[in-house]
Amino acid sequence: MSSKQTRFQEQWLQNPEFAEWLEKVDNHLNEARCSLCRSVFVLGNMGKRALRSHQEGKKHKLAVLNAKSSASLKCFYKSTTSSIITSESHEPPITLTPSNDNPPSVPSSTDISKLSVEITPRGLQSFVLKNSISDAEILSCLQYVMTPNLSMRSIENIVKLDARKYPDSEIAKKVKLSREKISYSVNYGLAPHFHKEVQNLLLCVDCFVVCFDESFNKIAEKTQMDLAVRFWDTTCDLVATRYFNSVFLGSQTSADLVAGIHKGLSPLPMTNIIQLSMDGPNVNLKASRDLRSSVSTDPDDPSILNMGTCGLHHVNNAFERAFSENEWELELYLRASYKVLDNSPARRALYTSFSGSNIFPKPFCLVRWLENGDAADRAVKILPNMLKFVEGLRENKKEPKSFYYKMLKKCLSDPLLSVKLAFFSFIAKQTEPFLREFQGNEPLAPFLYQELNSLVHDLLERIVKPEVLSEHAQNVSKINLSDENTLLYAKNVVLDECTKEAFRKLSSRPKTSEILLFRNEYRVTIKKFCNLLLEKSPLKYPLTLQLSSLNPEIAITSLGTERFRSLISTFVQNNWVSAVTGEKAIKDYKNLFSCPVVKEKCLAYSRFKERLDAFFMDLFNLKKNMHVALTKVVKASLIFSHGNTFVESGFSINKELLETNLKEESLIARRIIHDKVQSMNGLATFVIDKNLTHAFRNAHANFTEAKRKREISETDSEVRKRKRLLAQNQVKDLEAARKALKNETQLKDSILVEKIKELKASKEQF
């Protein structure tokens, strides 16, 4: 055997057969390197055959195939001028464009500084374009969800038309969205990704609030219970309220509600629920108690805290009942005056002719009574016109026979109608600002006690004796309104200025007995309104008072420290913080709000200009890492819900998203996407990250897998159904055989009985 070893030859590098992959190995002349396989091999004594032998190897062929199917970095740049090739270099040439007008030439070291390098990407464009196409398709899917009454077919047609509208756009040409792709992208790509985001945020927090409410779903013909969550969002360091899930129920017993909450929140730890926010039906209250007992099974488990039901509901419902259950029939008049003229051009023309006015009644809202203050004001203003209108119809014998016209005439016969309408408007406008202020999603629970107490106090000062009101000024819920000794006499009731003005504008002075009767009804209405308002009010729960310690106006007083101590005591007793953490939080609270700079900030604070959570984060940033215990308590306290507005606003969103034959999971997916886009302030500022793009591209695979599982499940169901049917048929056959056998036995028995009778008869003859 020859021992001669082949040495690497420089000319091999110029051979087209090997130039694409062959490289020289420095200091090892008997070896060669393959740039595709990234391996070094020995030449031995084979010479050029060693190169061909390596070229025929399986690994090398696979590397060549991969290189052809993917872009090389060498092709990412293209030359715009003549290339400058340096000697003994196998790297791709770099294009150098002279900064002057001289023809290109090989530069010297002194000319390098005068040259500029022009690099134009080429291969990367395909990758960038692919991401841009995915972004465009994602935004189109989001647009479909966010735009009411826009179908998937419409989006498909819009996308097709974009290619014609923008012929110079490569993105518009390559975007492909069919209605099927939109459907599975929404249900199996975007929605699961957004839901997972919220779920991951909730798994990282110590506690969260659950808000729920129910409404009837006309498509599914079931009760839809929406679940929302309030928590401290660590990504923005603020309180966030997000839609989480929906559960569809048949009945609505307390057991059904509890089971639905467990099902809807199944991925989350139930022991982290710190509050259950709801409206006021008794079934919800029982569900709250049942959920608390089912979650806190161990003495060391945290207990769900209670601060009553939605204060916004109480105020609106109390106002409605107070005025609908008296004998004034103001609702009937406001509805009748509007309905008589609504959708009737002829009557509106007669109204204008008889009254000489073009000012018409405003509609009455049956759902939100407190929004009817403007309707009552308009009714007072045009009351003389309505009287002229009715009189003109009577004289011209053009009176309609409708129900609403008869009710209109009946109500107009009341001489104190304008006074009662003025009182209705006064209560509505006195109360409406409270509802408007507490309809936001920012943390407002620390202000709830003061504002609600102030609202009730301002109403009670008109009917309650001053000494009684002064004694219970800090908590008016302790006043016993059923005790007549606490109330003013009817003649001493303090009328509001709106009602007084209405009295002064009456054309004729009413009788003393009528005035006294009105004053008594005035007192009864306010008393009933306040009683209903306080019945299930948050004012009756100590937690509402304790949370007010985080109101900057109160925090800098001794009253704030006292209430904060009570709040810590509640948290410790219910296992939300340890006793040690609680004591540290109290100390931090005192130190923080005794600081002069903090006091100035608290005095200057306005909740209408700055969120309370952002305000506290700014305070904590003054001395970082100094208030760890207090920060934990404050974050847990600020997530408490002051009302159920977020969930109820979702009902109108549900109506917008509903379509014929829409499945339950599709509605949930759309709500999740809608909530995500809203949380990012709309599509104009929506950010598409890499994870969302991957989720969108994986949607079809997820859809295919879900379809396969569904088919397997349906197949299993059909098999079980066939087996059940087969078993039923076998049972029927066996029962028929048993019946036939029984009949045959009975027949044989009857024959034998007859034979026995015959033998006995023949025996007696002998």
QUITAUR-V460952 format. One record per backbone hydrogen bond with DSSP energy under -0.5 kcal/mol. CO is the residue of the C=O (numbers start at 1). NH is the residue of the N-H. If there is no record, write none. Layout:
co: [CO	CO]
nh: [NH	NH]
This chain:
co: [9	10	11	11	12	15	15	18	18	21	23	24	25	28	29	30	30	31	32	33	33	34	34	39	41	43	44	46	47	47	48	48	49	50	51	52	54	57	58	59	60	61	62	63	64	65	66	72	73	76	78	83	84	86	94	95	95	96	97	108	108	111	112	114	116	116	117	118	119	120	122	123	123	124	125	126	127	128	129	130	131	132	133	134	135	136	137	138	139	140	141	142	143	146	147	149	151	152	153	154	155	156	157	158	159	160	161	161	162	164	166	168	169	170	171	178	179	180	181	182	183	184	185	185	186	189	190	191	192	193	194	195	196	197	198	199	200	201	202	208	208	209	209	210	211	213	215	216	217	217	222	222	223	223	224	224	225	226	227	227	228	229	230	231	231	232	233	233	233	238	240	242	245	247	247	249	253	254	255	256	257	258	259	260	261	263	265	268	269	270	272	272	274	275	275	277	278	281	281	282	283	284	285	286	287	288	289	290	291	292	295	298	305	308	310	311	312	313	314	315	316	317	318	319	320	321	329	330	331	332	333	334	335	336	337	338	341	344	345	346	347	348	349	350	351	352	358	364	367	368	369	370	372	373	374	375	376	377	378	380	382	383	384	385	386	387	388	389	390	391	392	393	393	394	402	403	404	405	406	407	408	409	410	411	413	414	416	417	418	419	420	421	422	423	424	425	426	427	428	429	431	431	432	433	434	436	437	442	444	444	445	445	447	448	449	450	451	452	453	454	455	456	457	459	460	460	462	463	465	466	467	468	470	472	475	476	479	480	482	483	484	486	489	489	490	493	496	497	498	499	500	501	503	511	512	513	514	515	516	517	518	519	520	521	522	523	524	525	526	527	528	529	530	531	532	534	536	537	538	541	541	542	543	544	545	546	547	548	550	551	551	552	554	554	557	558	559	560	561	562	563	564	565	566	567	568	569	570	571	571	572	574	578	579	580	581	582	583	584	585	586	587	588	589	590	592	595	596	597	598	599	600	601	602	606	606	611	612	613	614	615	616	617	618	619	619	620	621	623	627	628	629	630	631	632	633	634	635	637	642	644	645	646	648	648	649	650	651	652	653	654	656	659	663	664	665	666	667	668	669	670	671	672	673	674	675	676	677	677	678	682	683	687	689	690	691	692	693	694	696	698	699	700	701	702	703	704	705	706	707	708	709	710	711	712	713	714	715	716	717	718	719	720	721	722	723	724	725	726	727	728	729	730	731	732	733	734	735	736	737	738	739	740	741	742	743	744	745	746	747	748	749	750	751	752	753	754	755	756	757	758	759	760	761	762]
nh: [12	13	14	15	15	18	19	21	22	35	33	26	28	31	8	43	44	25	41	23	35	38	39	34	32	46	6	49	50	51	51	52	53	54	55	56	57	61	62	63	64	65	66	67	68	69	70	75	76	122	120	85	86	89	84	97	118	98	116	111	112	114	115	99	97	118	119	120	121	78	125	126	127	128	129	130	131	132	133	134	135	136	137	138	139	140	141	142	143	144	145	146	147	148	150	151	155	156	157	158	159	160	161	162	163	164	164	165	166	167	169	170	173	174	175	182	183	184	185	186	187	188	189	190	191	193	194	195	196	197	198	199	200	201	202	203	204	204	205	274	275	211	230	277	228	226	224	218	221	222	217	224	225	249	215	226	247	213	244	245	211	242	209	233	240	234	236	237	238	233	231	229	227	225	249	223	257	258	259	260	261	262	263	264	265	266	268	270	272	273	208	274	305	210	277	212	310	284	285	286	287	288	289	290	291	292	293	294	295	296	297	301	276	307	314	315	316	317	318	319	320	321	322	323	324	325	333	334	335	336	337	338	339	340	341	342	344	348	349	350	351	352	353	354	355	356	360	366	369	371	372	373	376	377	378	379	380	381	382	383	386	387	388	389	390	391	392	393	394	395	396	398	399	397	406	407	408	409	410	411	412	413	413	414	415	417	420	421	422	423	424	425	426	427	428	429	430	431	432	433	434	435	436	437	438	439	440	444	447	448	448	449	451	452	453	454	455	456	457	458	459	460	461	462	463	464	494	488	469	470	471	472	473	475	478	479	481	483	484	486	487	465	492	493	493	495	500	501	502	503	504	505	506	515	516	517	518	519	520	521	522	523	524	525	526	527	528	529	530	531	532	533	534	535	536	537	309	540	541	544	545	546	547	548	548	549	550	551	552	554	555	556	557	560	561	562	563	564	565	566	567	568	569	570	571	572	573	574	576	577	575	303	582	583	584	585	586	587	588	589	590	591	592	593	594	595	599	600	601	602	603	604	605	605	609	610	615	616	617	618	619	620	621	622	622	623	623	624	626	631	632	633	634	635	636	637	638	639	640	311	648	649	650	651	652	653	654	655	656	657	658	149	662	667	668	669	670	671	672	673	674	675	676	677	678	679	680	680	682	681	685	686	689	693	694	695	696	697	698	699	702	703	704	705	706	707	708	709	710	711	712	713	714	715	716	717	718	719	720	721	722	723	724	725	726	727	728	729	730	731	732	733	734	735	736	737	738	739	740	741	742	743	744	745	746	747	748	749	750	751	752	753	754	755	756	757	758	759	760	761	762	763	764	765	766]
